[in-house]
Amino acid sequence: METVLAVVDAIAGQAMALGWTHDSLYRTSRNALGFNCGLAHFLWPSDRIGEVTTHSIEIISAGDVRQRFYNPNVDQPWIRRTKSGAA
């Protein structure tokens, strides 16, 4: 776990400047529905971090497999919000 935290520590300043929260980076516990885990929960000690943006952080795993952890605190481009209201 210490190695994983060191990986997150290395990009935390940059990520927080882009709008990431401490919880979205470091939280390792789940809520009752199994959600709200941060980046640290999904990393393995051998993982590396690639691109860090407002919307996502790239995780590079063994074999150069790349995946993204998406920022739960910002709107994502593929999500369309609809207005609900009484007609």
Beta strands, then each sheet from edge to edge (+ up, - down):
strand 1: 48-52
strand 2: 56-61
strand 3: 65-70
sheet 1: 1+ 2- 3+
end
